[in-house]
Amino acid sequence: MRFLRTPAIRAAAASLLAGIVALGAVPAHAHRASSQTTLVMWWWGEQEAQGAKGWLDETIRLYEKAHPDIVIRPVLQTTNGLVPSFETAAKAHRGPDIQYLWGGINTLAEAWPGYIVPMSDYLPAGELKHYLNTSEDTYNGKVWSAPWYTQPSFPLLYNKDFFKRAGLDPNNPPQTWSQFLAACAKLKKLGVTPIAGGLQDGFYGGWLFSMLGNQNLNTAKEMMAASVGKADITSSKYSEWWQKLAEMRAKGYWNNDINSLQLYQAQDLFVQGKAAMTNIAGSDIRKFVKLVGVNKVGVMRMPVFGTGKLAHTFGSSSQTLAIPAFSQHKKEAAQFIMFTHTSERMVAFYRETGSIPADDRFPQNLITLPQQKLVWGWMIHQGGPYLENFIPVQLDSDGNFAGTQKIFAGDSVSSVISLQAKVLNKWQRTAPGELMAFQNWFKL
């Protein structure tokens, strides 16, 4: 998941910050002693791990009971406001003590300008070693945020009843690209939309890039090389996925209103029985399966067309919690983050949300939903990098987000490939400090 960097969103973020900071100046519990420490936590996740809010409220109650000198005030953020609000806060040197971040570049982009401190400076090595996917948040030998819950990215759900009616095997979904196109053709002939997607808010464009743009690559470093100008992003190795996407659009295998719907709105088409397939956040799989029916939903990986090693992997990431550099309570924040990784809290998180904590100490025997067991197996045994986390944010928002919107608006593949190259060139010219940091990261 990524946010959009637009003037309107940044202005809204500044306004929101002013309100939140003003709110934060009011004691959370007037009856509590002034000597108590208040931790403000800006977080996101209810949108993709439904039930996280209730779990967090309970976790805070339990922590405050065990630590009467601590008060924790959670503030749920919007998707577009999450990072812009934090960056506004960081520049003002006031705001939260714990900040939710997406992994990879989304975390490191906040580390490079000094907005957050290394998590590995505040959590014991023996604790941090259990957290999953810390490698994507590591720079200069430091881990910069603490994984909270896993994000298997992004399984394709399919309606088994539609598959049966179309003459497809509901227990053996397509694995190759040619099989996939043939399945889409049969579903379309049946009179159902083969795949539902929503691009109005852009995020699905980043998902598609990660699931399709990785297929001719062997490692994430190959994508990083293109980002810093060491490889040609317009070559077929990097751009074939645009051809595949345009081909599917031309054949009418997506909903016609894909550019008019937001990501979550499009997923509802699948729930409503108006589409045969849709991609979802892996952290949210239980919700969708139960809404449609455990016996009616199948799960598959994106079919393969490429020749790279990553085409046969299943990308995953972890959503994380970071400590802002301006926080006056870094040690206390780290202690609360550790509490979220206690056995009881991890089990409660899974039971409440259906999302799997990013910790190898989580008892995997609790994963009983067939679809989720399958996805977890892919992540553990065929796991690979989630490519969106290894590119400049601008390439994602101005290249992938905008590019997929243009493809579905009827623009040519060549124009979209050219757009990506222009976005990268502009980023390389206008963000020298970030480019240098990215180059150092690429060399690791």
Phi and psi in degrees as a GROMACS rama.xvg file:
@    title "Ramachandran Plot"
@    xaxis  label "Phi"
@    yaxis  label "Psi"
@TYPE xy
-133.475  161.798  ARG-2
-105.046  163.265  PHE-3
-97.8542  130.762  LEU-4
-95.9412  93.1356  ARG-5
-128.276  152.973  THR-6
-56.836  -39.5257  PRO-7
-62.9724  -42.7669  ALA-8
-68.1421  -39.0685  ILE-9
-67.0354  -37.3813  ARG-10
-64.4114  -41.3442  ALA-11
-64.853  -37.1596  ALA-12
-64.0493  -41.0164  ALA-13
-63.5595  -41.1923  ALA-14
-64.8969  -43.2208  SER-15
-62.1545  -41.9898  LEU-16
-59.2176  -44.2275  LEU-17
-58.5978  -41.3198  ALA-18
-68.4416  -42.2137  GLY-19
-68.4645  -41.3453  ILE-20
-63.3664  -41.1737  VAL-21
-62.0947  -42.1959  ALA-22
-63.7163  -38.7158  LEU-23
-67.3883  -17.9669  GLY-24
-75.5061  -14.184  ALA-25
-89.3497  128.899  VAL-26
-54.3281  136.088  PRO-27
-64.5917  -37.4109  ALA-28
-133.652  103.278  HIS-29
-59.833  -26.8979  ALA-30
-82.662  -6.7053  HIS-31
-84.7629  156.599  ARG-32
-66.8636  146.85  ALA-33
-68.2839  -15.7375  SER-34
-76.7517  -8.09701  SER-35
-72.0843  150.363  GLN-36
-96.2909  129.109  THR-37
-104.003  124.135  THR-38
-104.8  125.607  LEU-39
-99.1748  130.236  VAL-40
-121.047  117.091  MET-41
-96.6209  123.019  TRP-42
-140.496  167.86  TRP-43
-144.255  161.861  TRP-44
139.633  -24.1125  GLY-45
-58.9718  -27.8763  GLU-46
-66.6369  -28.0182  GLN-47
-122.757  -10.155  GLU-48
-132.24  72.7832  ALA-49
-57.8681  129.485  GLN-50
108.458  -9.19055  GLY-51
-62.9896  -33.3125  ALA-52
-64.35  -46.8363  LYS-53
-62.4913  -40.4611  GLY-54
-63.4789  -43.6758  TRP-55
-66.0246  -40.9016  LEU-56
-59.3054  -43.7412  ASP-57
-66.4132  -41.9717  GLU-58
-60.9192  -41.7994  THR-59
-65.2015  -42.0113  ILE-60
-59.8074  -44.3559  ARG-61
-65.5143  -40.454  LEU-62
-68.6263  -42.5983  TYR-63
-65.3519  -33.8511  GLU-64
-65.6333  -39.7951  LYS-65
-79.8383  -20.4251  ALA-66
-131.463  77.8651  HIS-67
-62.4445  -11.3954  PRO-68
-88.2377  0.242924  ASP-69
-117.601  135.317  ILE-70
-122.068  131.17  VAL-71
-118.721  127.948  ILE-72
-117.747  103.393  ARG-73
-83.2166  141.146  PRO-74
-129.116  111.447  VAL-75
-76.1147  127.451  LEU-76
-98.0208  161.159  GLN-77
-82.8533  163.168  THR-78
-60.9758  -50.6614  THR-79
-74.3972  -23.3855  ASN-80
-90.6662  -13.6146  GLY-81
-53.0179  -61.6713  LEU-82
-78.7267  -43.7985  VAL-83
-56.8092  -38.686  PRO-84
-63.7874  -40.6858  SER-85
-67.7477  -41.8026  PHE-86
-64.4984  -36.9596  GLU-87
-62.5436  -42.7383  THR-88
-64.0666  -42.062  ALA-89
-63.3811  -38.8156  ALA-90
-69.1306  -28.5725  LYS-91
-88.0265  -6.40934  ALA-92
59.5458  38.2462  HIS-93
-159.365  146.423  ARG-94
152.495  -134.989  GLY-95
-80.3684  164.5  PRO-96
-100.469  -19.7332  ASP-97
-133.159  129.957  ILE-98
-126.466  125.397  GLN-99
-73.6127  135.757  TYR-100
-139.421  148.385  LEU-101
-75.6224  161.855  TRP-102
-82.2  -177.576  GLY-103
62.9787  -132.391  GLY-104
-58.3307  -29.3184  ILE-105
-64.4452  -32.3403  ASN-106
-81.6325  -48.0655  THR-107
-66.2136  -29.6351  LEU-108
-64.7623  -20.4565  ALA-109
-92.7768  -21.5287  GLU-110
-77.9649  -41.3461  ALA-111
-59.5074  -40.7832  TRP-112
-84.05  3.69502  PRO-113
85.7306  22.4986  GLY-114
-78.347  -24.0898  TYR-115
-129.961  161.12  ILE-116
-104.994  158.01  VAL-117
-62.8326  127.226  PRO-118
-65.2926  -31.4546  MET-119
-68.6516  -10.0583  SER-120
-82.318  -13.6537  ASP-121
-122.05  -15.4466  TYR-122
-110.211  137.842  LEU-123
-59.4598  143.925  PRO-124
-58.6239  -36.2366  ALA-125
-65.5991  -24.9007  GLY-126
-83.6574  -49.2833  GLU-127
-64.2957  -26.3926  LEU-128
-64.9443  -18.6657  LYS-129
-85.3082  -13.0575  HIS-130
-79.1316  142.09  TYR-131
-92.9035  139.306  LEU-132
72.3486  28.311  ASN-133
-69.0218  -19.5421  THR-134
-61.4831  -33.4671  SER-135
-74.5217  -12.793  GLU-136
-111.406  19.5028  ASP-137
-103.109  133.495  THR-138
-151.226  132.959  TYR-139
53.872  38.4471  ASN-140
76.3864  5.9452  GLY-141
-115.57  143.209  LYS-142
-95.1111  124.276  VAL-143
-97.4558  -10.1405  TRP-144
-152.309  162.817  SER-145
-104.448  115.101  ALA-146
-54.2709  138.125  PRO-147
-108.419  -62.0201  TRP-148
-137.517  155.78  TYR-149
-80.4167  153.279  THR-150
-130.523  86.1318  GLN-151
-65.2894  124.872  PRO-152
-124.978  115.769  SER-153
-133.355  115.579  PHE-154
-64.6584  152.695  PRO-155
-102.669  113.937  LEU-156
-85.8439  146.076  LEU-157
-137.988  149.91  TYR-158
-86.7844  113.887  ASN-159
-64.18  -32.9163  LYS-160
-64.4466  -42.1239  ASP-161
-64.0169  -39.6877  PHE-162
-61.3416  -44.3692  PHE-163
-61.7147  -46.9018  LYS-164
-64.9733  -26.6571  ARG-165
-87.8245  1.06672  ALA-166
81.7082  20.847  GLY-167
-101.922  153.783  LEU-168
-79.942  111.074  ASP-169
-67.7961  -15.5365  PRO-170
-101.212  -2.30254  ASN-171
-137.023  78.777  ASN-172
-67.6409  161.54  PRO-173
-59.9956  141.651  PRO-174
-114.1  -27.5316  GLN-175
-103.722  163.938  THR-176
-65.3566  -40.0457  TRP-177
-64.6113  -38.9707  SER-178
-64.4801  -38.5699  GLN-179
-63.4176  -47.6632  PHE-180
-63.5343  -38.5643  LEU-181
-64.7973  -39.105  ALA-182
-65.803  -42.1494  ALA-183
-61.9181  -39.2302  CYS-184
-63.2088  -41.7303  ALA-185
-67.1203  -38.9677  LYS-186
-67.4058  -40.5412  LEU-187
-64.2505  -40.9145  LYS-188
-62.1207  -30.1447  LYS-189
-69.2839  -18.8751  LEU-190
98.1689  15.3885  GLY-191
-115.605  146.517  VAL-192
-66.5052  121.729  THR-193
-60.7993  -49.2103  PRO-194
-134.297  134.63  ILE-195
-102.182  132.072  ALA-196
-145.721  156.592  GLY-197
-134.311  123.38  GLY-198
-115.45  1.39337  LEU-199
-57.6925  -40.5912  GLN-200
-90.5366  -1.69859  ASP-201
89.7157  -29.6047  GLY-202
-58.1061  -36.1972  PHE-203
-63.0977  -25.2462  TYR-204
-62.9981  -37.1821  GLY-205
-68.7753  -37.327  GLY-206
-61.41  -47.6082  TRP-207
-62.36  -39.7604  LEU-208
-58.3617  -44.1411  PHE-209
-69.6242  -32.1305  SER-210
-87.2909  -25.7058  MET-211
-111.163  -37.7874  LEU-212
-70.9814  -10.1716  GLY-213
-91.2143  -6.54877  ASN-214
-73.1109  -15.5578  GLN-215
-107.693  13.824  ASN-216
-109.264  151.362  LEU-217
-98.9532  -27.4243  ASN-218
-146.315  162.292  THR-219
-67.0991  -25.662  ALA-220
-62.2769  -26.9665  LYS-221
-66.1304  -35.0568  GLU-222
-72.9905  -36.8087  MET-223
-65.1961  -34.7712  MET-224
-61.7856  -42.5852  ALA-225
-65.283  -34.8016  ALA-226
-64.4544  -36.3729  SER-227
-97.1985  9.60067  VAL-228
87.2757  13.6326  GLY-229
-90.8523  -3.78995  LYS-230
-149.67  159.548  ALA-231
-92.0083  109.721  ASP-232
-69.2654  -15.4085  ILE-233
-85.7152  -6.95995  THR-234
-69.9904  158.761  SER-235
-60.4465  -27.8629  SER-236
-55.9557  -37.751  LYS-237
-100.087  -19.5439  TYR-238
-111.986  -4.27383  SER-239
-59.1299  -30.3118  GLU-240
-62.3083  -30.4141  TRP-241
-64.0676  -37.6973  TRP-242
-63.0014  -44.067  GLN-243
-63.3611  -41.3828  LYS-244
-65.0641  -44.3596  LEU-245
-64.2358  -36.5973  ALA-246
-61.4804  -44.0969  GLU-247
-67.3303  -37.3288  MET-248
-64.6943  -43.1718  ARG-249
-63.2213  -32.4272  ALA-250
-83.4152  -3.83456  LYS-251
74.0212  36.574  GLY-252
-91.7533  0.965984  TYR-253
-116.222  162.254  TRP-254
-62.7313  138.298  ASN-255
-63.1433  -25.8824  ASN-256
-97.6298  27.4228  ASP-257
-57.4281  -35.2047  ILE-258
-80.414  -9.74152  ASN-259
-100.848  -9.91007  SER-260
-107.695  145.09  LEU-261
-81.5003  166.326  GLN-262
-50.8595  -53.2104  LEU-263
-72.3749  -30.2415  TYR-264
-62.761  -40.645  GLN-265
-67.4414  -36.5827  ALA-266
-62.1305  -28.537  GLN-267
-65.6773  -24.988  ASP-268
-62.203  -36.1333  LEU-269
-67.8248  -45.0198  PHE-270
-61.4811  -37.1568  VAL-271
-80.0233  -1.27212  GLN-272
77.1036  23.0265  GLY-273
-100.758  -2.19783  LYS-274
-146.788  148.279  ALA-275
-83.7733  -25.7219  ALA-276
-143.787  156.406  MET-277
-162.579  151.568  THR-278
-88.6225  143.471  ASN-279
-133.567  162.501  ILE-280
-67.5819  130.707  ALA-281
-59.6467  -26.2564  GLY-282
-69.4438  -14.5479  SER-283
-110.091  13.7016  ASP-284
-62.9215  -38.7961  ILE-285
-60.544  -41.3391  ARG-286
-58.9132  -48.295  LYS-287
-67.9623  -41.3034  PHE-288
-62.5259  -41.9782  VAL-289
-72.8035  -31.1809  LYS-290
-66.4572  -40.0218  LEU-291
-91.1578  -34.056  VAL-292
125.485  127.198  GLY-293
-57.092  -38.3221  VAL-294
-82.9679  -8.23747  ASN-295
-100.766  -10.5685  LYS-296
-111.566  128.608  VAL-297
-108.141  163.213  GLY-298
-133.524  138.475  VAL-299
-142.506  161.305  MET-300
-89.8742  162.987  ARG-301
-62.5586  125.057  MET-302
-57.9702  155.613  PRO-303
-97.2029  133.791  VAL-304
-125.898  -22.7599  PHE-305
-87.3935  174.223  GLY-306
-111.55  1.32002  THR-307
-81.4438  159.805  GLY-308
-63.1076  -32.7514  LYS-309
-68.537  -17.6393  LEU-310
-63.7942  -22.0346  ALA-311
-107.153  15.7816  HIS-312
-111.933  166.708  THR-313
-118.749  112.308  PHE-314
-67.6686  146.803  GLY-315
-149.702  159.229  SER-316
-145.124  179.115  SER-317
-132.849  139.372  SER-318
-82.5431  142.944  GLN-319
-128.191  168.196  THR-320
-123.158  129.982  LEU-321
-120.391  165.381  ALA-322
-113.997  116.952  ILE-323
-63.501  146.552  PRO-324
-65.1739  -28.247  ALA-325
-83.4593  -6.86  PHE-326
-63.0057  138.343  SER-327
-92.3045  2.23062  GLN-328
-133.753  52.3032  HIS-329
-65.3935  -44.041  LYS-330
-63.9064  -42.0783  LYS-331
-64.9378  -39.0911  GLU-332
-62.4465  -43.0471  ALA-333
-63.1442  -37.8361  ALA-334
-64.5809  -38.5348  GLN-335
-68.6815  -40.2618  PHE-336
-59.4688  -41.7675  ILE-337
-61.9235  -36.5582  MET-338
-62.2372  -34.4839  PHE-339
-66.5841  -16.0693  THR-340
-99.6366  7.56038  HIS-341
-68.4965  154.088  THR-342
-55.001  -46.2624  SER-343
-63.3989  -39.7982  GLU-344
-72.5016  -34.4188  ARG-345
-68.1821  -42.8153  MET-346
-62.9912  -42.3108  VAL-347
-64.113  -38.1439  ALA-348
-62.698  -44.5137  PHE-349
-64.8975  -44.0349  TYR-350
-65.5291  -34.2454  ARG-351
-79.6782  -38.1773  GLU-352
-110.043  -25.893  THR-353
82.4498  -0.718888  GLY-354
-93.0325  146.251  SER-355
-92.9163  123.571  ILE-356
-58.3641  149.049  PRO-357
-87.3164  69.0357  ALA-358
-155.517  128.983  ASP-359
-73.3638  -4.71967  ASP-360
-87.7284  -6.32335  ARG-361
-65.9356  130.281  PHE-362
-70.7477  105.113  PRO-363
-67.565  -16.3254  GLN-364
-66.4377  -12.7988  ASN-365
-76.3511  -15.7659  LEU-366
-81.1801  101.401  ILE-367
-114.282  -19.0422  THR-368
-63.8611  121.866  LEU-369
-53.5658  -44.6367  PRO-370
-64.3843  -38.5012  GLN-371
-73.3358  -35.7161  GLN-372
-61.3848  -39.0958  LYS-373
-65.1577  -46.8367  LEU-374
-63.5053  -42.0648  VAL-375
-61.6111  -39.3977  TRP-376
-63.1569  -41.2102  GLY-377
-60.8246  -43.8985  TRP-378
-65.7487  -39.5901  MET-379
-79.3336  -42.4715  ILE-380
-98.3408  -21.7385  HIS-381
-130.853  28.015  GLN-382
-67.6425  149.793  GLY-383
-148.484  179.214  GLY-384
-70.9099  147.663  PRO-385
-89.416  106.184  TYR-386
-60.3272  -32.4702  LEU-387
-59.9438  -24.0019  GLU-388
-81.4374  0.440085  ASN-389
-123.216  25.6582  PHE-390
-130.954  158.736  ILE-391
-58.7189  143.536  PRO-392
-57.1321  -38.4106  VAL-393
-64.6672  -35.7845  GLN-394
-63.2523  -34.3388  LEU-395
-72.2314  -57.3562  ASP-396
-69.3305  -42.6965  SER-397
-92.2354  -16.8616  ASP-398
-104.878  -63.1488  GLY-399
-71.0794  -47.7246  ASN-400
-61.5335  -54.7313  PHE-401
-67.5416  -36.4571  ALA-402
-64.63  -43.2687  GLY-403
-66.343  -36.7359  THR-404
-61.7144  -40.5806  GLN-405
-67.5731  -40.6516  LYS-406
-58.3128  -45.2563  ILE-407
-79.3536  -8.61589  PHE-408
-89.9879  -3.82656  ALA-409
102.212  4.83606  GLY-410
-67.7588  159.291  ASP-411
-76.6533  155.137  SER-412
-62.3904  -41.068  VAL-413
-61.2526  -37.1494  SER-414
-68.1919  -34.7893  SER-415
-73.6649  -39.1584  VAL-416
-62.1231  -41.8813  ILE-417
-63.623  -37.7509  SER-418
-59.8687  -45.8034  LEU-419
-57.8387  -43.9776  GLN-420
-63.1557  -39.6795  ALA-421
-67.1232  -40.0324  LYS-422
-62.5758  -44.4895  VAL-423
-63.7767  -43.332  LEU-424
-61.0747  -42.1008  ASN-425
-65.2703  -42.9558  LYS-426
-62.2095  -43.6384  TRP-427
-62.7821  -33.532  GLN-428
-81.6672  -35.1217  ARG-429
-101.614  -8.72923  THR-430
-129.032  63.0092  ALA-431
-60.1915  -36.8767  PRO-432
-66.2632  -44.6085  GLY-433
-67.9915  -36.1479  GLU-434
-61.4113  -44.1156  LEU-435
-62.6459  -43.3997  MET-436
-63.9843  -40.5323  ALA-437
-64.4271  -38.5445  PHE-438
-62.8182  -40.8554  GLN-439
-65.2627  -39.4573  ASN-440
-63.9661  -42.0037  TRP-441
-61.602  -32.6124  PHE-442
-77.6306  -16.8395  LYS-443
